[in-house]
Amino acid sequence: MAPTGRVLIAADKFKGSLTAVQVAEHVTAGLRRARPGLEVEALPVADGGDGTVAAAVAGGFARREVRVTGPLGTPVTAAYALRDGTAVVEMAEASGLQRLPDGVLAPLSATTYGTGEVLLAAIEAGARTVVFGVGGSATTDGGAGMLEALGARFLDLDGDPLPPGGGPLRELDTADLSRLDPRLRDVEVVLASDVDNPLTGPQGAAVVYGPQKGASETDVEALDAGLARLAQVLAEVAGPDAGRDVTAAAQAPGAGAAGGIGFAALVGLGAAFRPGIEVLLDVLGFAPALGRADLVITGEGSLDAQTLHGKAPAGVAAAARAAGKPVVAVCGRLAIDVAALRGAGIEAAYPLTALEPDPARCMAEAGPLLERVAERLAADRL
């Protein structure tokens, strides 16, 4: 049990119910209802997927908006965050599933072109470091669209530009990265992702994530073949020595992130891969906030096996444990046992389903339920 001192809330969103900012607000309300006057500091977090820009803005970054190309080619308004020469760019803002009309999926033709336009906007606004959060994508184009927006060319056998999307990549004959915006050479790009899949193969972008983007079995085969062709052509045009690096990058952890945009970032932008939550904690100033805390509350919508593999709560817990600070979690549902939870550095979890077993009602009433959970947490821990 922690002393009644300062509590740090560092939780991710409850997907489909609450943003990370809203989670912090409801937890704060519940804690203070149980312990009036309690010192609470909120630092909403994200792991590089959707919600990353919102977490950066909540942490003091300025929100910038830009009109770009959506995954289907129609214009969308995408946001990025900027502070002191560091930009946080979330590919889902321009090229995510959230940008598709309801019920519309386009696994073969969805493009990352708009993400490249957001990156350009950030560079033009003065960014010299880009934290590139990838996740929640509607695309499986290997990042070809993004690179095209930055100046690259991808041509078929007739010398014509390929149509957008991952499907046409099977027809790729040659590529030219020499026209990439020269300002990219002076920009450090950090690929922030919780996904460590390679580009192709049984654990690759198309096979593992294609179906959730609407890809049929036939589509998955076509997309995987297209991604393999992209890697082959980029290796060929790079030459023997650099080509080996391109081939290695295709199998590197994170290359398969967000439909293969991780591969494009590694090869075309010279990005360095880091677990998304580690990057975001650094950028948001987690360490100083942790130093001020007596108890850390983390969480996300579902605490499950995926949580233990690079998701935000696991990253928060690891950092807190290293600093000797106790951690508890709030969540919509708890799907791992106590041993796994404690192995991740989380002493206890408080799921909404303990108060309301119906998942649909939990999602619909997440805010009030979370406040009640926080009251119970305060009674137990403070």
C-alpha positions as CSV (number, residue, x, y, z in Angstrom):
1,M,0.0,0.0,0.0
2,A,1.4,3.3,-1.1
3,P,1.4,6.4,1.2
4,T,-1.2,9.0,0.5
5,G,1.1,11.1,-1.6
6,R,1.3,11.8,-5.3
7,V,-0.3,9.5,-7.8
8,L,0.8,9.4,-11.5
9,I,-1.8,8.2,-14.0
10,A,0.0,7.0,-17.1
11,A,-2.6,5.0,-19.0
12,D,-3.4,4.4,-22.6
13,K,-6.8,4.7,-24.2
14,F,-9.7,2.3,-23.7
15,K,-10.1,1.6,-27.4
16,G,-13.7,2.2,-28.6
17,S,-14.7,3.9,-25.3
18,L,-12.3,6.5,-23.9
19,T,-9.2,8.4,-25.0
20,A,-6.1,8.3,-22.8
21,V,-7.0,11.8,-21.7
22,Q,-10.5,10.8,-20.7
23,V,-9.2,7.7,-18.9
24,A,-6.9,10.0,-16.8
25,E,-9.8,12.4,-16.1
26,H,-12.2,9.7,-14.9
27,V,-9.5,8.0,-12.8
28,T,-8.6,11.3,-11.2
29,A,-12.3,12.0,-10.4
30,G,-12.7,8.7,-8.7
31,L,-9.5,8.9,-6.7
32,R,-10.4,12.4,-5.4
33,R,-13.9,11.4,-4.6
34,A,-12.4,8.7,-2.3
35,R,-9.4,10.8,-1.2
36,P,-10.2,14.6,-1.4
37,G,-7.1,16.7,-1.9
38,L,-5.1,13.8,-3.3
39,E,-2.2,15.0,-5.5
40,V,-2.7,13.5,-8.9
41,E,-0.5,14.0,-12.0
42,A,-1.8,12.8,-15.4
43,L,0.5,11.8,-18.2
44,P,-1.6,10.1,-20.9
45,V,0.5,7.6,-22.9
46,A,0.4,5.7,-26.2
47,D,2.5,3.0,-27.8
48,G,2.8,4.5,-31.3
49,G,-0.6,3.5,-32.6
50,D,-3.7,5.6,-32.8
51,G,-3.9,8.1,-30.0
52,T,-0.2,8.9,-30.1
53,V,-0.6,12.5,-31.3
54,A,-3.3,13.1,-28.7
55,A,-1.0,11.8,-25.9
56,A,1.8,14.2,-27.2
57,V,-0.6,17.1,-27.2
58,A,-1.7,16.3,-23.7
59,G,2.0,16.3,-22.7
60,G,2.6,19.8,-24.0
61,F,3.2,19.5,-27.7
62,A,1.4,21.9,-30.1
63,R,-1.3,20.3,-32.3
64,R,-0.9,21.0,-36.0
65,E,-3.3,20.1,-38.7
66,V,-2.8,19.5,-42.4
67,R,-5.0,18.5,-45.3
68,V,-3.6,15.3,-46.9
69,T,-4.6,12.3,-49.0
70,G,-6.6,9.7,-47.2
71,P,-6.2,5.9,-47.7
72,L,-8.8,5.9,-50.5
73,G,-7.4,9.0,-52.2
74,T,-9.9,11.5,-50.9
75,P,-8.7,14.4,-48.8
76,V,-8.7,14.1,-45.0
77,T,-7.5,16.4,-42.2
78,A,-4.6,14.8,-40.2
79,A,-2.9,16.1,-37.1
80,Y,0.6,15.9,-35.9
81,A,2.3,17.3,-32.8
82,L,5.3,19.6,-32.6
83,R,7.6,20.9,-29.9
84,D,11.1,22.3,-29.9
85,G,12.0,20.7,-33.2
86,T,10.5,17.3,-32.4
87,A,7.4,16.2,-34.3
88,V,5.2,13.3,-33.3
89,V,3.6,11.8,-36.5
90,E,0.9,9.1,-36.2
91,M,0.4,7.3,-39.5
92,A,-3.2,6.4,-38.5
93,E,-4.1,10.1,-38.7
94,A,-3.7,10.0,-42.5
95,S,-3.7,6.3,-43.4
96,G,-5.6,4.5,-40.7
97,L,-8.7,2.4,-40.6
98,Q,-10.4,5.3,-38.8
99,R,-10.1,7.2,-42.1
100,L,-12.2,4.7,-44.1
101,P,-15.9,5.2,-44.5
102,D,-18.0,2.9,-42.3
103,G,-18.1,-0.6,-43.7
104,V,-15.5,0.2,-46.5
105,L,-12.2,-1.7,-46.6
106,A,-9.7,-1.5,-49.3
107,P,-6.9,-4.0,-48.6
108,L,-5.4,-4.0,-52.1
109,S,-5.7,-0.3,-52.9
110,A,-5.4,1.7,-49.7
111,T,-2.4,4.0,-49.7
112,T,0.0,5.6,-47.3
113,Y,0.6,8.6,-49.5
114,G,-1.0,11.0,-47.0
115,T,1.4,9.9,-44.3
116,G,4.2,11.0,-46.5
117,E,2.4,14.4,-46.8
118,V,2.2,14.7,-43.0
119,L,5.9,14.0,-42.7
120,L,6.6,16.7,-45.3
121,A,4.5,19.2,-43.4
122,A,6.3,18.4,-40.1
123,I,9.7,18.9,-41.8
124,E,8.5,22.2,-43.3
125,A,7.4,23.3,-39.9
126,G,10.9,22.8,-38.6
127,A,11.0,19.3,-37.2
128,R,14.5,17.8,-37.0
129,T,13.5,14.7,-35.1
130,V,10.4,12.8,-36.0
131,V,8.8,10.2,-33.7
132,F,7.0,8.1,-36.3
133,G,4.2,6.2,-34.6
134,V,2.8,3.4,-36.7
135,G,-0.3,1.2,-36.1
136,G,-4.0,1.1,-36.8
137,S,-3.3,1.3,-40.6
138,A,-5.7,0.6,-43.4
139,T,-2.9,-0.2,-45.7
140,T,-0.5,-2.9,-46.8
141,D,1.5,-1.0,-49.5
142,G,4.9,-1.4,-47.8
143,G,5.1,2.3,-47.4
144,A,5.4,2.9,-51.1
145,G,2.8,5.5,-51.1
146,M,4.5,7.4,-48.3
147,L,7.8,7.3,-50.1
148,E,6.1,8.5,-53.3
149,A,4.8,11.5,-51.5
150,L,8.3,12.2,-50.4
151,G,9.7,12.1,-54.0
152,A,10.3,8.4,-54.8
153,R,9.0,6.8,-58.0
154,F,7.6,3.2,-58.4
155,L,7.2,2.2,-62.1
156,D,5.8,-0.8,-63.9
157,L,7.3,-2.5,-67.0
158,D,6.0,0.2,-69.3
159,G,7.6,2.9,-67.2
160,D,4.3,4.1,-65.8
161,P,3.7,4.9,-62.1
162,L,2.0,2.1,-60.2
163,P,-1.5,2.6,-59.0
164,P,-1.9,3.1,-55.3
165,G,-2.0,0.3,-52.8
166,G,-0.3,-3.0,-52.1
167,G,-2.1,-5.0,-54.8
168,P,-0.2,-3.3,-57.7
169,L,3.2,-3.9,-56.1
170,R,3.4,-7.3,-57.9
171,E,3.7,-5.4,-61.1
172,L,6.7,-3.3,-59.9
173,D,9.6,-3.2,-62.3
174,T,11.8,-0.5,-61.0
175,A,12.0,2.1,-58.3
176,D,13.9,5.4,-57.9
177,L,14.6,6.7,-54.4
178,S,17.1,9.3,-55.6
179,R,14.5,12.0,-55.7
180,L,13.5,11.7,-52.0
181,D,13.3,15.2,-50.4
182,P,16.9,16.1,-49.6
183,R,15.8,17.6,-46.2
184,L,15.2,14.0,-45.0
185,R,19.0,13.6,-44.7
186,D,19.0,16.1,-41.8
187,V,16.0,14.6,-40.0
188,E,16.3,11.8,-37.4
189,V,13.4,9.5,-37.8
190,V,12.5,7.1,-34.9
191,L,10.2,4.3,-35.9
192,A,7.9,3.9,-32.8
193,S,6.0,0.6,-32.9
194,D,4.9,-2.2,-30.7
195,V,5.0,-4.6,-33.7
196,D,8.2,-6.6,-34.3
197,N,7.0,-8.6,-37.4
198,P,9.2,-8.8,-40.5
199,L,7.9,-7.5,-43.9
200,T,7.0,-10.8,-45.5
201,G,6.4,-14.5,-44.8
202,P,4.2,-16.4,-42.2
203,Q,4.7,-13.6,-39.6
204,G,4.8,-10.8,-42.1
205,A,2.5,-7.8,-42.6
206,A,0.1,-9.3,-45.1
207,V,-0.4,-12.7,-43.4
208,V,-0.7,-11.5,-39.9
209,Y,-2.5,-8.2,-40.3
210,G,-4.1,-8.3,-43.8
211,P,-7.3,-10.1,-42.7
212,Q,-8.2,-7.4,-40.2
213,K,-8.0,-4.9,-43.0
214,G,-10.4,-6.9,-45.1
215,A,-8.0,-9.0,-47.1
216,S,-9.3,-12.4,-48.3
217,E,-6.9,-15.4,-48.5
218,T,-6.3,-14.6,-52.1
219,D,-5.7,-11.0,-51.2
220,V,-3.2,-12.0,-48.6
221,E,-1.2,-14.0,-51.0
222,A,-1.2,-11.1,-53.5
223,L,-0.2,-8.6,-50.9
224,D,2.6,-10.8,-49.5
225,A,3.9,-11.3,-53.1
226,G,3.8,-7.5,-53.7
227,L,5.7,-6.8,-50.5
228,A,8.3,-9.3,-51.5
229,R,8.6,-7.8,-54.9
230,L,9.0,-4.3,-53.4
231,A,11.9,-5.5,-51.2
232,Q,13.5,-7.3,-54.2
233,V,13.3,-4.3,-56.5
234,L,14.6,-1.9,-53.8
235,A,17.5,-4.3,-53.1
236,E,18.3,-4.5,-56.8
237,V,18.3,-0.7,-57.4
238,A,20.5,-0.2,-54.3
239,G,23.3,-2.2,-55.7
240,P,25.1,-5.3,-54.3
241,D,26.4,-3.9,-51.0
242,A,23.5,-1.6,-50.0
243,G,21.1,-4.2,-51.4
244,R,22.1,-6.7,-48.7
245,D,21.1,-4.0,-46.2
246,V,17.7,-3.6,-47.8
247,T,17.2,-7.4,-47.8
248,A,18.1,-7.5,-44.1
249,A,15.8,-4.6,-43.4
250,A,12.9,-6.5,-44.8
251,Q,13.4,-9.2,-42.2
252,A,14.2,-6.8,-39.4
253,P,11.9,-6.4,-36.4
254,G,9.3,-3.7,-37.1
255,A,9.6,-3.9,-40.9
256,G,6.1,-5.4,-41.1
257,A,4.6,-2.7,-38.9
258,A,1.5,-0.9,-40.3
259,G,1.3,-2.9,-43.5
260,G,5.0,-2.7,-44.2
261,I,5.4,1.1,-43.7
262,G,8.1,0.1,-41.1
263,F,10.2,-1.3,-44.0
264,A,9.9,1.9,-46.0
265,A,10.9,4.0,-42.9
266,L,13.9,1.8,-42.3
267,V,15.1,1.8,-45.9
268,G,13.9,5.1,-47.3
269,L,14.0,7.3,-44.2
270,G,17.0,5.8,-42.4
271,A,14.8,5.3,-39.4
272,A,15.8,3.6,-36.2
273,F,13.4,1.1,-34.7
274,R,12.4,1.4,-31.0
275,P,9.5,0.0,-29.0
276,G,6.8,2.7,-29.3
277,I,6.1,3.0,-25.6
278,E,9.8,3.6,-24.8
279,V,10.0,6.4,-27.3
280,L,6.8,8.0,-26.1
281,L,7.8,7.9,-22.4
282,D,11.1,9.6,-23.3
283,V,9.4,12.3,-25.4
284,L,6.6,13.0,-22.9
285,G,9.0,13.4,-19.9
286,F,7.9,10.3,-18.0
287,A,11.0,9.9,-15.9
288,P,10.7,13.3,-14.1
289,A,7.0,12.6,-13.5
290,L,7.8,9.1,-12.2
291,G,10.3,10.6,-9.8
292,R,7.5,12.7,-8.2
293,A,5.1,9.8,-7.8
294,D,4.4,7.4,-4.9
295,L,2.0,5.2,-6.9
296,V,1.7,4.7,-10.7
297,I,-1.7,3.8,-12.3
298,T,-1.4,2.5,-15.8
299,G,-3.9,0.6,-18.0
300,E,-5.7,0.1,-21.3
301,G,-9.0,-1.3,-22.5
302,S,-7.9,-4.9,-22.5
303,L,-5.1,-6.3,-20.3
304,D,-4.2,-9.5,-22.2
305,A,-1.3,-11.5,-23.6
306,Q,-0.6,-8.7,-26.2
307,T,-0.1,-6.2,-23.3
308,L,3.0,-8.1,-22.3
309,H,4.6,-7.6,-25.7
310,G,5.4,-3.9,-25.9
311,K,2.0,-2.4,-25.1
312,A,1.9,0.8,-23.1
313,P,1.1,-0.6,-19.7
314,A,4.0,-3.1,-19.9
315,G,6.4,-0.2,-20.8
316,V,5.1,2.0,-18.0
317,A,5.3,-0.9,-15.5
318,A,8.9,-1.8,-16.5
319,A,10.1,1.8,-16.1
320,A,8.3,2.2,-12.8
321,R,9.7,-1.1,-11.5
322,A,13.2,0.0,-12.4
323,A,12.6,3.1,-10.3
324,G,11.2,1.1,-7.4
325,K,7.7,2.6,-7.7
326,P,4.6,0.4,-7.2
327,V,2.2,0.0,-10.2
328,V,-1.4,-0.9,-10.4
329,A,-3.6,-1.0,-13.5
330,V,-7.2,-0.2,-14.6
331,C,-8.7,-1.9,-17.6
332,G,-11.9,-2.7,-19.3
333,R,-11.3,-6.4,-19.1
334,L,-8.5,-8.6,-17.5
335,A,-7.5,-11.6,-19.6
336,I,-4.2,-12.6,-18.0
337,D,-3.6,-14.3,-14.6
338,V,-2.1,-12.7,-11.5
339,A,1.3,-14.4,-12.1
340,A,1.6,-12.9,-15.6
341,L,0.4,-9.5,-14.3
342,R,3.0,-9.5,-11.5
343,G,5.7,-10.7,-13.9
344,A,5.1,-7.6,-15.9
345,G,5.5,-5.5,-12.7
346,I,1.9,-4.7,-12.1
347,E,0.8,-5.5,-8.5
348,A,-2.9,-5.6,-9.2
349,A,-5.5,-4.8,-11.9
350,Y,-9.0,-3.3,-11.5
351,P,-11.2,-4.3,-14.5
352,L,-14.5,-2.6,-15.2
353,T,-16.0,-6.1,-15.7
354,A,-15.6,-6.6,-11.9
355,L,-18.5,-4.1,-11.6
356,E,-20.3,-4.7,-14.8
357,P,-19.9,-8.2,-16.4
358,D,-21.7,-7.2,-19.7
359,P,-18.9,-6.1,-22.1
360,A,-21.3,-3.9,-24.1
361,R,-22.5,-2.0,-21.1
362,C,-18.8,-1.7,-19.9
363,M,-18.0,0.1,-23.2
364,A,-21.1,2.3,-23.1
365,E,-20.6,3.3,-19.5
366,A,-16.8,3.2,-19.3
367,G,-16.4,6.6,-17.8
368,P,-18.7,6.3,-14.7
369,L,-17.5,2.7,-14.2
370,L,-13.9,3.8,-14.3
371,E,-14.6,6.4,-11.6
372,R,-16.1,3.7,-9.4
373,V,-13.1,1.4,-10.0
374,A,-10.8,4.3,-9.1
375,E,-12.6,4.7,-5.8
376,R,-12.1,1.0,-5.0
377,L,-8.4,1.3,-6.0
378,A,-8.0,4.3,-3.7
379,A,-9.6,2.4,-0.8
380,D,-7.2,-0.5,-1.3
381,R,-4.0,1.4,-2.2
382,L,-4.0,4.9,-0.7
